[in-house]
Amino acid sequence: MRAALLQTTSSDSPADNLVGVCEMIEQAVGQGAEFVLTPEVTNCLSTSRARQQEVLSIEADDPTLSGLRQAASQHGIWISIGSLALKTQDPDGRFANRQFLISPAGEIVARYDKIHMFDVAVSQDETYRESDGYRPGTKAVVADTPFARIGLTICYDVRFPALYRKLAQAGAEILTVPAAFSPVTGAAHWHSLLQARAIETGCFVLAAAQTGTHPATRGSQRKTYGHSLVVSPWGEVLADAGTQAGVTCVDLDLEEVKKARSRVPSLTHDREFDEP
């Protein structure tokens, strides 16, 4: 099964971003992709709450979701929309950071709201408070497809291995980790974290990422790390997209999941223990 990771430099204009993503999907389909994955906040990457209020929509009205459902149906492919920033009914006006799995019929097969919020101080000059603008999800999600069972996660989730273990023990064979990773933490931790999650679970890890300096109508320009990765169930990096926007295709053999788990069946070796 051929998967294609789209590495994008999304702006704070959903309409412009949708055009670019659809062009990349056509490239991916031309290269034989049957499963296309986009990064976190595919529709709008913005540091401005005011700009988000201007351009974001609720799920039912979101043009990016509608456009990518149509693209899946048009090309007969599966699409993982890494996430969309969406308006919600949250009383304090916070958004959802929501991933969608779309079938070749254009149907929404699964939704996942990012559980872990990126509230960190990377340095004196680089701080993030994702929970100020986004409400956290509360439910882990595994979805069935004809080619694999897929566990859905987003970006900062990758630092919480218990989530990935639960997904794998629920039958996930592929884990999605769409991201808009900081360049500082990306350089230090991105590859190691994704390889660790693959090794611990015996899953393929597919991580489509944002990259570069993101154009902004309002607010400051944000930078992201890039390096969309595909990691095998044995922890090998099968593809690294570097820092340029583009399409990266990889052929996945799901038998590798069985092989890795038979060699080291750690998912079946849990033991109770006294907590410290």
C-alpha positions as CSV (number, residue, x, y, z in Angstrom):
1,M,0.0,0.0,0.0
2,R,1.5,3.3,-1.0
3,A,1.1,6.3,1.4
4,A,2.0,9.9,0.6
5,L,2.9,12.5,3.2
6,L,2.2,16.1,2.2
7,Q,4.7,18.6,3.7
8,T,3.2,22.1,3.6
9,T,3.9,25.7,4.6
10,S,0.4,26.7,5.5
11,S,-0.6,30.3,5.8
12,D,-3.4,31.9,7.7
13,S,-5.6,31.8,4.6
14,P,-7.7,28.6,4.4
15,A,-8.7,29.2,0.8
16,D,-5.1,29.5,-0.4
17,N,-4.0,26.5,1.7
18,L,-6.8,24.3,0.2
19,V,-5.7,25.1,-3.3
20,G,-2.1,24.1,-2.5
21,V,-3.1,20.9,-0.7
22,C,-5.4,19.8,-3.6
23,E,-2.5,20.3,-6.1
24,M,-0.3,18.1,-3.9
25,I,-3.0,15.4,-3.7
26,E,-3.0,15.3,-7.5
27,Q,0.8,14.9,-7.5
28,A,0.5,12.1,-4.9
29,V,-2.2,10.3,-6.9
30,G,-0.1,10.6,-10.0
31,Q,2.7,8.7,-8.1
32,G,0.3,5.9,-7.1
33,A,-0.7,7.0,-3.6
34,E,-3.7,5.2,-2.1
35,F,-3.5,6.9,1.3
36,V,-2.6,10.6,1.6
37,L,-1.8,12.3,4.8
38,T,-1.7,16.1,5.5
39,P,-0.1,17.9,8.5
40,E,-1.5,19.5,11.6
41,V,-3.6,22.6,11.1
42,T,-3.8,22.0,7.4
43,N,-6.4,24.8,6.9
44,C,-4.9,27.6,8.9
45,L,-1.6,28.1,10.8
46,S,-1.9,31.4,12.7
47,T,-0.6,33.0,15.9
48,S,-3.5,35.5,15.9
49,R,-6.7,34.6,17.7
50,A,-8.5,37.5,15.9
51,R,-7.4,36.1,12.5
52,Q,-8.7,32.7,13.5
53,Q,-12.0,34.1,14.5
54,E,-12.3,35.8,11.1
55,V,-11.5,32.8,8.9
56,L,-12.3,29.6,10.8
57,S,-15.6,27.7,10.6
58,I,-17.5,25.1,12.5
59,E,-17.1,21.6,11.2
60,A,-20.3,21.5,9.2
61,D,-19.4,24.6,7.3
62,D,-15.6,24.2,6.9
63,P,-14.6,24.5,3.3
64,T,-11.3,22.6,3.7
65,L,-13.1,19.6,5.1
66,S,-15.6,19.8,2.2
67,G,-12.9,20.2,-0.4
68,L,-10.8,17.3,0.9
69,R,-13.8,15.0,1.2
70,Q,-14.5,15.8,-2.5
71,A,-10.8,15.2,-3.4
72,A,-11.0,11.7,-1.7
73,S,-14.1,10.8,-3.6
74,Q,-12.7,12.2,-6.9
75,H,-9.5,10.2,-6.7
76,G,-10.8,7.2,-4.9
77,I,-8.2,7.5,-2.1
78,W,-8.1,7.5,1.7
79,I,-7.1,10.9,3.2
80,S,-5.9,11.6,6.8
81,I,-6.5,15.3,7.3
82,G,-3.8,15.8,9.9
83,S,-6.0,18.3,11.7
84,L,-8.2,21.3,11.0
85,A,-8.6,24.3,13.3
86,L,-12.3,24.6,13.9
87,K,-14.7,26.8,15.7
88,T,-16.7,25.0,18.5
89,Q,-19.5,25.7,20.9
90,D,-17.0,26.0,23.8
91,P,-18.3,28.7,26.2
92,D,-14.9,30.5,26.2
93,G,-14.6,30.5,22.4
94,R,-11.8,28.0,22.2
95,F,-11.2,26.1,18.9
96,A,-10.9,22.3,18.2
97,N,-7.7,20.8,16.8
98,R,-9.4,17.9,15.0
99,Q,-8.1,15.2,12.7
100,F,-10.3,13.4,10.2
101,L,-10.0,10.1,8.4
102,I,-11.8,10.3,5.0
103,S,-12.8,7.2,2.9
104,P,-12.6,6.9,-0.9
105,A,-16.3,7.6,-0.9
106,G,-15.6,11.0,0.7
107,E,-17.1,9.9,4.0
108,I,-15.8,10.8,7.5
109,V,-14.8,7.5,9.0
110,A,-13.2,8.9,12.2
111,R,-12.6,12.2,14.1
112,Y,-10.0,12.8,16.8
113,D,-9.5,15.9,18.9
114,K,-5.9,16.5,20.1
115,I,-5.7,15.5,23.7
116,H,-2.4,17.0,24.9
117,M,-2.0,20.8,24.6
118,F,1.4,22.3,23.8
119,D,1.8,24.6,26.8
120,V,5.6,25.0,27.0
121,A,8.4,27.6,27.3
122,V,11.0,26.4,24.8
123,S,13.1,29.5,25.6
124,Q,12.7,33.0,26.9
125,D,11.7,34.1,23.4
126,E,9.6,31.1,22.4
127,T,6.6,30.1,24.4
128,Y,3.3,28.4,23.5
129,R,-0.1,28.2,25.3
130,E,-2.1,26.0,23.1
131,S,-4.8,25.5,25.7
132,D,-5.6,29.2,25.6
133,G,-6.9,28.9,22.1
134,Y,-7.9,25.2,21.8
135,R,-9.9,22.9,24.0
136,P,-8.3,19.5,24.6
137,G,-10.0,16.3,23.5
138,T,-10.8,13.5,25.9
139,K,-11.0,10.3,23.7
140,A,-8.4,8.1,22.0
141,V,-9.5,6.9,18.6
142,V,-8.7,3.8,16.5
143,A,-10.3,3.5,13.0
144,D,-10.7,0.5,10.7
145,T,-9.8,0.6,7.0
146,P,-9.4,-2.2,4.5
147,F,-5.6,-2.0,4.6
148,A,-4.9,-1.4,8.3
149,R,-6.2,-0.3,11.7
150,I,-5.2,3.3,12.3
151,G,-4.5,5.1,15.6
152,L,-5.0,8.8,15.4
153,T,-2.8,11.3,17.3
154,I,-1.5,14.8,16.8
155,C,1.9,16.5,17.3
156,Y,2.5,17.0,21.1
157,D,0.7,13.8,21.8
158,V,3.9,12.1,20.7
159,R,5.5,12.9,24.1
160,F,2.9,10.7,25.9
161,P,3.8,7.1,25.2
162,A,0.9,5.6,27.3
163,L,-1.5,6.9,24.6
164,Y,0.3,5.0,21.8
165,R,0.5,1.8,23.9
166,K,-3.3,1.9,24.4
167,L,-3.8,2.5,20.6
168,A,-1.5,-0.4,19.7
169,Q,-3.1,-2.7,22.2
170,A,-6.5,-1.7,20.7
171,G,-5.3,-3.1,17.4
172,A,-3.6,-0.1,15.7
173,E,-1.0,-1.0,13.0
174,I,-0.4,2.5,11.7
175,L,-0.1,5.6,13.9
176,T,-0.6,9.1,12.5
177,V,1.3,11.9,14.1
178,P,0.6,15.0,12.0
179,A,2.5,18.0,13.3
180,A,3.5,21.6,13.3
181,F,6.7,21.1,15.4
182,S,8.9,23.9,16.8
183,P,12.3,24.0,15.0
184,V,14.0,24.0,18.4
185,T,12.2,20.9,19.8
186,G,12.2,19.3,16.4
187,A,15.9,19.4,16.0
188,A,16.3,18.0,19.5
189,H,13.6,15.4,19.8
190,W,11.4,14.8,16.6
191,H,13.2,11.8,15.2
192,S,13.9,10.2,18.5
193,L,10.3,10.5,19.7
194,L,8.8,9.1,16.5
195,Q,11.2,6.2,16.4
196,A,10.5,5.4,20.0
197,R,6.8,5.3,19.5
198,A,7.2,2.9,16.5
199,I,9.6,0.6,18.4
200,E,7.4,0.5,21.6
201,T,4.3,-0.3,19.6
202,G,5.5,-2.3,16.6
203,C,3.5,0.1,14.4
204,F,4.2,2.1,11.3
205,V,4.4,5.8,12.3
206,L,3.3,8.3,9.6
207,A,4.1,11.9,10.5
208,A,3.2,14.6,8.0
209,A,4.6,17.9,9.1
210,Q,4.4,21.6,8.5
211,T,7.7,23.3,7.4
212,G,9.4,26.6,7.0
213,T,8.2,30.2,7.7
214,H,4.5,30.6,7.6
215,P,2.9,33.7,5.9
216,A,0.7,35.7,8.3
217,T,-1.9,38.4,7.6
218,R,-2.1,39.1,11.3
219,G,0.1,38.2,14.2
220,S,3.7,37.0,14.0
221,Q,5.1,34.6,11.5
222,R,5.6,31.2,12.9
223,K,8.4,28.7,11.9
224,T,8.1,24.9,11.9
225,Y,10.6,22.1,11.7
226,G,9.5,20.0,8.7
227,H,11.1,16.5,8.3
228,S,7.9,14.6,7.7
229,L,8.8,11.0,8.6
230,V,7.8,7.4,7.9
231,V,9.1,5.0,10.6
232,S,8.9,1.2,10.3
233,P,7.6,-1.0,13.1
234,W,11.3,-1.9,13.8
235,G,12.2,1.8,14.2
236,E,13.9,2.4,10.9
237,V,13.3,5.8,9.2
238,L,11.9,4.8,5.8
239,A,11.5,8.4,4.6
240,D,12.5,11.9,5.7
241,A,11.1,14.8,3.7
242,G,13.7,17.3,4.9
243,T,12.6,21.0,5.0
244,Q,11.2,21.6,1.6
245,A,7.4,21.6,1.0
246,G,6.4,18.6,-1.2
247,V,5.1,15.1,-1.5
248,T,6.9,12.0,-0.1
249,C,5.6,8.5,-1.1
250,V,6.4,5.3,0.7
251,D,5.3,1.7,0.1
252,L,4.1,0.0,3.3
253,D,4.1,-3.7,3.9
254,L,1.7,-4.4,6.8
255,E,3.4,-7.8,7.3
256,E,6.2,-5.9,8.9
257,V,3.9,-5.1,11.9
258,K,3.4,-8.8,12.5
259,K,7.1,-9.5,12.2
260,A,8.2,-6.8,14.6
261,R,5.6,-7.8,17.2
262,S,6.5,-11.5,16.9
263,R,10.2,-10.7,17.5
264,V,9.5,-8.5,20.5
265,P,6.0,-9.1,21.8
266,S,6.2,-6.4,24.5
267,L,2.6,-5.3,24.0
268,T,1.6,-8.6,25.7
269,H,4.0,-8.3,28.6
270,D,2.4,-5.7,30.9
271,R,2.7,-6.4,34.6
272,E,1.1,-4.8,37.6
273,F,3.4,-2.9,39.9
274,D,3.3,-0.7,43.0
275,E,3.5,2.9,42.1
276,P,6.3,5.0,43.8
